[in-house]
Amino acid sequence: MNLLRARVRRPGRLAAEASALLIALVVAFPLYWMVLSAFKPAGEIESSEPRPWTLAPSLDSFQRVFGQQEFGRYFLNSLVVACSVVIASALIAFLAATAVTRFRFRLRTTLLIMFLVAQMVPVEALTIPLFFLMRDAGQLNTLGSLILPHIAFSLPFAIWMLRGFVKAVPEALEEAAYIDGASRARFLWQILFPLVLPGLVATSVFSFISAWNDFLFAKSFIISDTSQSTLPMALLVFYKPDDPDWGGVMAASTVMTIPVLVFFVLVQRRLVSGLGGAVKD
């Protein structure tokens, strides 16, 4: 009977696996084409008959990218912005999620609804108001003009996601810790924080990607001081309307992708458990 069920289910399972493989190939193809174009010679990139392979790989595009004097500074600025956003948003979201989950206070439901509504507002609609806000605060042409907005935009999602993890921790565990003499701060950082760490990692991945790949804020808030520009702005060096250097654009995009992949590899185990916990909740 079990064998018959396995045979009946097998075609459906094969169809699901084939569909998943097809979707993965479609998603991965642009990444493959980007890396391929980065290694193609200029003649093959500009050819009217593009081919999905190259028989003469070249590092000329990467040499032009790393030959840019400001490229290293752009990379460091992006790293500072992304790491600052990840650390700050994770800590603030953890404390806020704990507050709205463990404490009862007026307007708590209203606050949670405001977090949800904030996620629905398009970033483009707030760029101009944020520009004037950063100008009045004297933050234009500084990395702070990139860090602060990204923290604000990443917090609603992070708080909503971490709220489920904090809620999943039994209150009896907190009461037992207090009986054993643990203070609220000790319970918060030594007991609750490690338990919700997978959720923090999951939210940190989204915060890192958003801050690392940001072009809109970098283009809008960094006006004259190019020393404060981030890595996405380096793409403009190679893109010229009359004569774009597609090899340089693809090589720079490939370099930009590497830190994201490294970050995923470092946190993949906790990321899977964090997303699994979020779905379970």
C-alpha positions as CSV (number, residue, x, y, z in Angstrom):
1,M,0.0,0.0,0.0
2,N,2.8,2.4,0.9
3,L,4.6,1.5,-2.3
4,L,1.5,2.2,-4.3
5,R,1.2,5.6,-2.6
6,A,4.8,6.4,-3.4
7,R,4.3,5.5,-7.0
8,V,1.2,7.7,-7.2
9,R,3.0,10.7,-5.6
10,R,6.2,10.3,-7.6
11,P,5.0,12.1,-10.8
12,G,3.8,15.0,-8.8
13,R,7.0,15.2,-6.9
14,L,9.1,15.0,-10.1
15,A,6.9,17.8,-11.6
16,A,7.5,20.0,-8.5
17,E,11.3,19.3,-8.6
18,A,11.4,20.1,-12.3
19,S,9.5,23.3,-11.8
20,A,11.8,24.3,-9.0
21,L,14.9,23.6,-11.1
22,L,13.4,25.6,-14.0
23,I,12.7,28.6,-11.7
24,A,16.2,28.4,-10.3
25,L,17.7,28.4,-13.8
26,V,15.6,31.4,-14.8
27,V,16.6,33.3,-11.6
28,A,20.3,32.4,-12.0
29,F,20.6,33.2,-15.7
30,P,21.0,37.0,-15.3
31,L,23.7,36.3,-12.7
32,Y,25.5,33.9,-15.1
33,W,25.2,36.5,-17.9
34,M,26.6,39.2,-15.7
35,V,29.7,37.2,-14.8
36,L,30.1,35.9,-18.3
37,S,30.0,39.5,-19.7
38,A,32.6,40.6,-17.1
39,F,35.0,38.0,-18.5
40,K,34.2,38.6,-22.2
41,P,36.6,40.7,-24.4
42,A,35.2,44.0,-25.6
43,G,34.6,42.6,-29.1
44,E,32.4,39.8,-27.9
45,I,30.3,42.1,-25.6
46,E,29.6,44.5,-28.5
47,S,28.9,41.7,-31.0
48,S,25.5,41.7,-32.7
49,E,25.4,37.9,-32.2
50,P,25.9,37.4,-28.5
51,R,26.8,33.9,-27.3
52,P,26.3,32.3,-23.9
53,W,29.9,31.4,-23.6
54,T,33.4,32.7,-24.4
55,L,36.5,31.0,-25.7
56,A,38.8,33.9,-24.8
57,P,38.1,35.0,-21.2
58,S,39.8,38.3,-20.3
59,L,40.4,40.2,-17.1
60,D,40.6,43.6,-18.8
61,S,37.2,44.7,-17.4
62,F,38.3,43.9,-13.9
63,Q,41.5,45.7,-14.4
64,R,39.6,48.8,-15.4
65,V,37.4,48.5,-12.3
66,F,40.2,48.1,-9.8
67,G,42.2,50.7,-11.7
68,Q,39.7,53.4,-10.6
69,Q,41.3,55.5,-7.9
70,E,38.0,55.8,-5.9
71,F,36.9,52.2,-6.2
72,G,38.4,51.2,-2.9
73,R,36.9,54.1,-1.1
74,Y,33.5,53.3,-2.6
75,F,33.8,49.8,-1.4
76,L,34.7,50.8,2.1
77,N,31.9,53.3,2.3
78,S,29.4,50.7,1.2
79,L,30.8,48.3,3.9
80,V,30.5,50.9,6.6
81,V,26.9,51.8,5.6
82,A,25.7,48.2,5.3
83,C,27.4,47.0,8.6
84,S,26.1,50.1,10.5
85,V,22.5,49.5,9.2
86,V,22.7,45.8,10.1
87,I,24.0,46.3,13.6
88,A,21.8,49.3,14.5
89,S,18.6,47.9,13.0
90,A,19.1,44.5,14.6
91,L,19.6,46.0,18.1
92,I,16.8,48.5,17.9
93,A,14.4,45.9,16.4
94,F,15.2,43.4,19.1
95,L,14.5,45.9,21.9
96,A,11.3,47.2,20.2
97,A,10.0,43.7,19.4
98,T,10.6,42.7,23.1
99,A,8.8,45.8,24.2
100,V,5.7,45.4,22.1
101,T,5.5,41.7,22.9
102,R,6.2,41.5,26.6
103,F,4.7,44.8,27.8
104,R,1.2,46.1,27.8
105,F,0.8,49.8,27.2
106,R,-1.6,52.2,25.5
107,L,-1.6,52.5,21.7
108,R,0.4,49.3,21.4
109,T,-1.9,47.9,18.7
110,T,-1.8,51.3,16.9
111,L,1.9,51.3,17.0
112,L,2.1,47.8,15.4
113,I,-0.4,48.9,12.7
114,M,1.8,51.9,12.0
115,F,4.8,49.5,11.5
116,L,2.7,47.5,9.0
117,V,1.6,50.6,7.2
118,A,5.1,52.0,7.0
119,Q,6.1,48.9,4.9
120,M,3.5,49.8,2.3
121,V,4.9,53.3,1.5
122,P,7.1,53.3,-1.6
123,V,10.7,54.4,-1.0
124,E,10.5,56.7,-4.0
125,A,7.6,58.6,-2.6
126,L,9.7,59.6,0.5
127,T,12.9,60.4,-1.2
128,I,12.2,64.1,-1.7
129,P,10.9,64.6,1.9
130,L,13.9,62.8,3.2
131,F,16.2,65.0,1.1
132,F,14.9,68.1,2.8
133,L,15.1,66.4,6.2
134,M,18.7,65.5,5.6
135,R,19.5,69.0,4.3
136,D,17.9,70.6,7.4
137,A,19.8,68.2,9.6
138,G,23.1,69.0,7.9
139,Q,23.6,65.3,6.8
140,L,23.8,65.7,3.0
141,N,27.1,64.5,1.5
142,T,27.7,62.2,4.6
143,L,27.3,58.5,5.2
144,G,24.8,59.4,7.9
145,S,22.3,60.4,5.2
146,L,22.5,56.8,3.9
147,I,22.6,55.0,7.2
148,L,19.7,56.7,8.9
149,P,17.0,56.2,6.2
150,H,18.0,52.6,5.7
151,I,17.7,51.9,9.5
152,A,14.2,53.6,9.4
153,F,13.0,51.5,6.4
154,S,14.4,48.2,7.8
155,L,12.9,48.5,11.3
156,P,9.2,47.8,10.5
157,F,9.9,44.5,8.8
158,A,12.5,43.5,11.4
159,I,10.2,44.3,14.3
160,W,7.3,42.4,12.9
161,M,9.4,39.4,12.2
162,L,11.2,39.4,15.6
163,R,7.9,39.8,17.4
164,G,7.0,36.2,16.5
165,F,10.3,34.9,17.8
166,V,10.0,36.8,21.1
167,K,6.4,35.7,21.5
168,A,7.5,32.1,21.0
169,V,9.8,32.2,24.0
170,P,7.6,31.0,27.0
171,E,7.0,33.5,29.7
172,A,7.6,30.7,32.2
173,L,11.3,30.8,31.2
174,E,11.4,34.5,32.0
175,E,9.7,33.9,35.4
176,A,12.2,31.1,36.2
177,A,15.1,33.4,35.4
178,Y,13.8,36.0,37.7
179,I,13.3,33.5,40.5
180,D,16.9,32.4,40.0
181,G,18.0,36.0,40.6
182,A,18.5,37.1,37.0
183,S,17.9,40.8,36.4
184,R,15.8,42.0,33.4
185,A,18.9,43.1,31.5
186,R,20.6,39.7,32.1
187,F,17.5,37.8,30.9
188,L,17.3,40.1,27.9
189,W,20.9,39.7,26.7
190,Q,22.0,36.3,28.0
191,I,18.8,34.2,27.6
192,L,16.3,36.0,25.2
193,F,18.9,37.3,22.7
194,P,20.5,33.9,21.9
195,L,17.0,32.4,21.4
196,V,15.9,35.0,18.9
197,L,19.3,35.2,17.2
198,P,18.1,33.2,14.1
199,G,15.4,35.8,13.6
200,L,17.9,38.6,13.9
201,V,20.1,36.9,11.3
202,A,17.2,36.6,8.9
203,T,16.3,40.2,9.2
204,S,19.9,41.3,9.0
205,V,20.2,39.6,5.6
206,F,17.4,41.8,4.2
207,S,18.9,44.9,5.8
208,F,22.3,44.2,4.4
209,I,21.1,43.6,0.9
210,S,19.0,46.8,0.9
211,A,21.8,49.0,2.2
212,W,24.5,47.4,0.1
213,N,22.6,47.7,-3.2
214,D,21.1,51.1,-2.6
215,F,21.4,53.5,-5.5
216,L,18.5,55.9,-5.0
217,F,19.6,57.4,-1.7
218,A,23.2,57.4,-2.7
219,K,22.4,59.3,-5.9
220,S,20.0,61.7,-4.1
221,F,21.8,62.5,-0.9
222,I,25.5,62.4,-2.0
223,I,25.6,65.4,-4.3
224,S,29.0,67.0,-4.4
225,D,31.4,65.1,-2.1
226,T,32.3,62.0,-4.2
227,S,34.5,60.7,-1.4
228,Q,31.3,59.7,0.5
229,S,29.8,57.8,-2.5
230,T,29.1,54.1,-2.2
231,L,29.8,51.2,-4.5
232,P,26.7,51.4,-6.7
233,M,27.8,54.9,-7.7
234,A,30.9,53.3,-9.2
235,L,28.7,51.9,-12.0
236,L,28.2,55.4,-13.3
237,V,31.9,55.8,-14.0
238,F,31.6,53.1,-16.6
239,Y,28.2,54.0,-18.0
240,K,28.2,56.8,-20.5
241,P,25.1,57.4,-22.6
242,D,27.2,57.8,-25.8
243,D,29.8,55.1,-25.2
244,P,28.9,52.7,-22.3
245,D,31.6,50.4,-21.0
246,W,29.4,47.3,-20.5
247,G,32.4,45.2,-19.6
248,G,33.3,47.6,-16.8
249,V,29.6,47.7,-15.6
250,M,29.4,43.9,-15.5
251,A,32.7,43.6,-13.8
252,A,31.8,46.2,-11.1
253,S,28.5,44.5,-10.6
254,T,30.2,41.1,-10.1
255,V,32.5,42.6,-7.5
256,M,29.5,44.1,-5.8
257,T,27.8,40.7,-5.6
258,I,30.7,38.9,-3.9
259,P,30.2,40.4,-0.4
260,V,26.5,39.5,-0.5
261,L,27.3,35.9,-1.4
262,V,30.0,35.8,1.3
263,F,27.5,37.2,3.8
264,F,24.9,34.5,2.8
265,V,27.5,31.7,3.2
266,L,28.4,32.9,6.7
267,V,24.8,33.1,8.0
268,Q,23.1,30.4,5.9
269,R,22.5,28.0,8.7
270,R,21.0,30.5,11.0
271,L,19.1,32.1,8.1
272,V,17.3,28.8,7.3
273,S,16.4,28.3,10.9
274,G,15.3,31.9,11.2
275,L,13.0,31.8,8.1
276,G,11.7,28.4,9.3
277,G,10.9,29.8,12.7
278,A,9.2,32.8,11.1
279,V,7.0,30.6,9.0
280,K,6.2,28.3,11.9
281,D,5.1,31.3,14.0
